[in-house]
Amino acid sequence: GAVVSQHPSWVICKSGTSVKIECRSLDFQATTMFWYRQFPKQSLMLMATSNEGSKATYEQGVEKDKFLINHASLTLSTLTVTSAHPEDSSFYICSARPRLAGGGETQYFGPGTRLLVL
Amino acid sequence: AQSVAQPEDQVNVAEGNPLTVKCTYSVSGNPYLFWYVQYPNRGLQFLLKYITGDNLVKGSYGFEAEFNKSQTSFHLKKPSALVSDSALYFCAGAYSSASKIIFGSGTRLSIRP
């Protein structure tokens, strides 16, 4: 149980293009999903918190117009990196917090998406 | 400000020996504390959590962690290390069930045969 998937697992794109990453909770409903960014040999940096049916809350320093987040349903959130540049190359990880009472404090993580912008 | 610290970048242990990965926290109120493990090019896997109750928490793969309020620590332990335990370990904390989780910087655990 508590499986979170991400698609694609890796993507290479040209500078200036947009890339969409999907995050799905496969066997549970998630009221909240989180998007993280991880640079090599570093910890996870929270980018934004996504609640189903409402606008995402972005962390300080994260450009909301560049990193578009949509939480269309209780099992799907998407992150779109718009007009990607080489400095956006990173490992993007999503997590989902179950809707069930008692499980709300635990996040379950997706396998990550490695983005390389040329 | 809330924070979680992992003072060791790397921990090296011989297979079969006990291991400890250290974590200290600065979280207001009664903290929610977690340990996650990350294998190369993979997302994080949940190991265990402390919410309330018994200070010794048992988790996946034989790992356990001890919550120590006086020392504000939540060290991860295992009595006998396996080579397959080699990975990157993250300690994390939150001050409520609904708040965001704050991650430590990570500790790379290396188990030599």
HADDOCK unambig.tbl for C-alpha pairs under 7 A between the chains (distance, minus, plus):
assign (segid A and resid 42 and name CA) (segid B and resid 105 and name CA) 6.41 0.50 0.50
assign (segid A and resid 43 and name CA) (segid B and resid 103 and name CA) 6.92 0.50 0.50
assign (segid A and resid 43 and name CA) (segid B and resid 104 and name CA) 6.75 0.50 0.50
assign (segid A and resid 43 and name CA) (segid B and resid 105 and name CA) 4.82 0.50 0.50
assign (segid A and resid 43 and name CA) (segid B and resid 106 and name CA) 6.02 0.50 0.50
assign (segid A and resid 44 and name CA) (segid B and resid 103 and name CA) 6.71 0.50 0.50
assign (segid A and resid 93 and name CA) (segid B and resid 43 and name CA) 6.53 0.50 0.50
assign (segid A and resid 104 and name CA) (segid B and resid 97 and name CA) 6.03 0.50 0.50
assign (segid A and resid 104 and name CA) (segid B and resid 98 and name CA) 6.99 0.50 0.50
assign (segid A and resid 105 and name CA) (segid B and resid 97 and name CA) 4.28 0.50 0.50
assign (segid A and resid 105 and name CA) (segid B and resid 98 and name CA) 6.48 0.50 0.50
assign (segid A and resid 108 and name CA) (segid B and resid 46 and name CA) 6.93 0.50 0.50
assign (segid A and resid 109 and name CA) (segid B and resid 43 and name CA) 5.89 0.50 0.50
assign (segid A and resid 109 and name CA) (segid B and resid 44 and name CA) 5.55 0.50 0.50
assign (segid A and resid 109 and name CA) (segid B and resid 45 and name CA) 6.72 0.50 0.50
assign (segid A and resid 110 and name CA) (segid B and resid 43 and name CA) 5.40 0.50 0.50
assign (segid A and resid 111 and name CA) (segid B and resid 42 and name CA) 4.82 0.50 0.50
assign (segid A and resid 111 and name CA) (segid B and resid 43 and name CA) 3.82 0.50 0.50
assign (segid A and resid 112 and name CA) (segid B and resid 42 and name CA) 6.06 0.50 0.50
assign (segid A and resid 112 and name CA) (segid B and resid 43 and name CA) 5.17 0.50 0.50
